[in-house]
Amino acid sequence: MRLEKSYRYHMSECTWRQPVGKEIYRKGTLSVYEVDGKDHKIYCQNLCLLAKLFLDHKTLYFDVEPFLFYILCEVDKQGAHIVGYFSKGARAPPALSSTSLSDVLNATARCRRSG
């Protein structure tokens, strides 16, 4: 790693070991967290910018307040590792909010395992 010193400093200072928000589901080593874009704006903007690396057509990454983000994580003794996420409109009319997804990101590198 080119910036290993910066990475090691960050790991020593950062105490976050799971996503912000609340854990709404857990089975085995998988957990799902619900994060409200209105309450955790910077965190959700960073999630959207991460998705922008993989989705060329993604244009919405600063206006996260009207969305709920659902983050799928794989949990081990070091903490929760993001596998993917999706978002949906939190303040949309009920007919639209249950059927309309805004974002989907699946980190396939976490899915490919040997053995």
C-alpha positions in Angstrom: 0.0 0.0 0.0 1.4 3.3 -1.1 0.0 5.2 1.9 0.4 2.5 4.6 1.4 5.0 7.2 -1.8 7.1 6.7 -3.9 3.9 6.8 -2.3 2.7 10.0 -2.9 6.1 11.6 -6.5 6.0 10.5 -7.0 2.5 11.9 -5.5 3.5 15.3 -7.7 6.7 15.6 -11.0 5.5 14.0 -13.3 3.7 16.5 -16.1 2.9 14.0 -16.4 -0.8 13.5 -19.9 -0.9 12.0 -22.2 1.4 10.0 -24.1 4.3 11.7 -27.8 3.8 12.1 -29.6 0.8 13.6 -29.1 -2.9 13.0 -32.5 -4.2 11.7 -31.6 -7.8 10.8 -28.9 -10.3 11.7 -28.6 -14.0 10.8 -25.3 -15.7 11.2 -22.5 -13.4 10.0 -24.8 -11.2 7.9 -26.3 -8.0 9.2 -28.5 -5.3 7.7 -28.3 -1.7 8.9 -30.9 1.1 8.3 -29.4 4.6 8.0 -31.5 7.7 7.5 -29.9 10.2 5.1 -31.4 13.0 7.1 -29.7 12.0 10.3 -26.3 10.8 8.8 -25.8 13.0 5.8 -22.0 12.8 5.4 -22.0 9.0 5.9 -24.7 8.6 3.2 -23.0 11.0 0.8 -19.8 8.9 1.2 -21.8 5.7 0.4 -23.1 7.4 -2.7 -19.6 8.5 -3.8 -18.4 5.0 -3.3 -21.2 3.7 -5.6 -20.2 6.5 -8.1 -16.9 4.7 -8.6 -18.8 1.7 -10.0 -21.8 3.3 -11.6 -21.0 5.8 -14.4 -24.6 7.0 -14.7 -25.0 7.8 -11.0 -25.8 11.5 -10.6 -27.4 11.8 -7.2 -24.9 11.8 -4.4 -25.3 15.1 -2.4 -29.1 15.2 -1.9 -29.3 12.1 0.5 -31.7 13.6 3.0 -35.0 12.1 1.5 -33.5 8.6 1.4 -33.1 5.6 3.7 -30.0 3.4 3.1 -30.0 -0.3 3.8 -26.4 -1.6 4.2 -25.6 -5.3 4.1 -22.6 -6.3 6.1 -20.6 -9.4 6.9 -19.6 -9.4 10.5 -16.5 -10.9 12.0 -14.4 -10.1 15.1 -12.9 -7.0 13.5 -16.3 -5.5 12.8 -18.9 -5.2 10.1 -17.6 -5.1 6.5 -19.9 -3.6 3.8 -21.0 -6.1 1.2 -23.5 -3.9 -0.5 -26.3 -1.4 0.0 -29.5 0.0 -1.5 -31.4 3.1 -0.9 -35.1 4.1 -1.3 -37.1 7.2 -0.8 -38.1 7.6 2.8 -40.4 10.6 2.4 -42.1 9.4 -0.8 -45.9 8.7 -0.9 -46.6 5.1 0.5 -47.5 3.8 -3.0 -44.0 4.7 -4.3 -41.8 4.2 -1.3 -42.3 0.4 -1.1 -41.5 -0.2 -4.7 -38.9 2.3 -5.8 -35.2 1.7 -5.3 -32.9 4.6 -5.8 -29.5 2.9 -5.6 -28.1 -0.6 -5.6 -24.4 -1.4 -5.0 -23.1 -5.0 -4.6 -19.4 -5.4 -3.8 -18.9 -8.6 -5.6 -15.3 -9.0 -4.4 -16.7 -10.0 -1.0 -18.9 -12.6 -2.6 -16.1 -14.5 -4.4 -14.4 -16.8 -2.0 -12.4 -19.9 -2.4 -13.5 -23.0 -0.6 
